[in-house]
């Protein structure tokens, strides 16, 4: 899914600021991890296209907050996008790329890679909201999928880590 479609999806659940939308992307990081540099242009284009409305909300001693809401046309475009064939899931991992060449690395580096990746997975798992904080079966499914994915990944990493403890790097000729 592209950033525009995901913004529409988040807004279909309620009104949000760009910052709040970014936070949803971080929690729901299974879909895409866009920056503010891609979210705000997407929101501007959605507004220009009449798919999103924006209103200013005054704040004390700060610039006005922009609150975005989806329009009926935006909801139709979002639902139409969900009806299209989905692209194949892709998983890109710098960790897995480095591990592909673990035989070339010293054991302390490989151990450090494991350490960093395990810590990252534990942080992501801890970021997932509690089941009581979600409202729909779809949200529960995605939350449980993510939780299962991280728990399984951590179990696998713990099992495999010992295999690399005493690996001697292959010398490049």
N, C-alpha and C positions, 0 to 999 in steps of 0.2 A: 504494500500500500504506500502511496505517496503521502507527503506531509499534509497536503491539502485535504485529502480524504480522512486522514487520521484526525486532523483538527476538526473537521465536520463531525466525526464520530464522538470526539470528546465533548463538543458543544451540543450534540444531541442529548447528552446526559444533563446539561444545565449550562448556564452562563458562566464564563470564566475570563480572566485576564490572560494576556499572553504569558505572563510568568506562571500562572496556575496551569496553563496548558503545557508548558515546558516541564513542570513538576509531574504531570500525568505521564508524559513521555518517559521520564526517568523511572517512575515506578513501574509503568507498563512497558519496560524496555525490551520486551520481546518483539516489538513491531519495527521500530526504527529509533535511532537516537539523533534527532535533529538538534541543531543549535538555535539560539535566538535569531541568528542570521538567516535561518531558513523558515522559522515559524512566522516571524513578523511579515516577511514578503508574502507568504502563503495567506496569512490573514488579510493583508491588504488586497490581494487579488480576489479572495473570496468576497470581500466587502464590495469591491468594484463590480463583481459579477452578480451582486445582489443575493448571494448565498448566505451571507453573514451580515448582521447589523452590529454597529459599534456605538456605544454611548460613553460619555465622559462622566466620571464620578469624582467630585471634588475631594481633596485630602488636605489636611492641615500642613502647611509649610512644605508641601511636596507637589510635584506636578499632578494633574488629574490622572486618575487611573482610567484606562480604556477597558470597558467590559464588552466582550463579544457574545453574541447570541446567534443561533442558527435561525434562518428563515424557513418558511414552508418549502420554498424552492430548494434551499440548501439541504433540507431533510430528504427531498425527493432525489436529488443528485447523490446524496450519501447512500440511500437505499439502492439506487441504480448501480452504484459502484460495488456494493456488496453482492449484487446479483451477477456480476461479471465473473468469468473464470479467474481463479486466483493464480498468481504467479507461484512457481515452485519455491518452497522455503529454502533459504540460504543461510548458512552459518559460516561466519568468517571469524577466525581466531588467531591472533598473533601468537598466543601460547602454543596452539597445536602446530603452527608453522615452525616455531623454534624447536618443539619436541620432535618434529620430523628429523631434525639434525642433532638429536641428543647425543648420538654416538660421537660427534665431533667436539662436544663441549666437556669441560671439566665437571666432575661430580658436584662441586659446590655451586656452580652456575645452574646446573639442572635442578639441584635442591632449592636454590633461590627462586627459580621459575615456578616450581611446585608451590613453594611458600606464598609467593605473590598471588598466584592464581587461586589457591585455596582461600586466602584472605579476601580476595575479590568476590568469589562465589559466596562466602559467608556473609559479606556485607550486603550483597544483592538479595540473598535469602532473608536477611533481617529486615530489609526495606519493604518486603512484601506486606501489604496490609493484612490485618486479621480478618478471618472469615466474617466476623460480625460487622465489619465495616463495608461489606459489599451488599448490593441490593438484588442482583439478578442471578439467575442460574448461569448465564453466560459469563458473568464476572467471576462467579465461584469456580466455574470450569477453568478459566484462564488462570486464576490464582492457584488452584490446586495443581494445574499442569506445571506452572512455574515452580511451585514449591517441590513437586515431585522431581522435576528436572534438576534443580539445584541439589537436593538431597542425594539423588542418584549419582550426580556428577561428583559430589564430595566423597561419597562412599567409594566410587571407582578410583578417584585420585589417591585416597588413603591406601587402597589395595595395591595400586601400581607403583607408588612412590618408592617402596623398598627395592624394587627391581632395578632402580637407577642409582642406588646408593654407592655401589662399587664399580660402576661402569668406567672403564678407562677409555679416554677418547682415542679414536682412530687417528693416527698421524697422517696429515695430508702430505702427499709426496710432492 
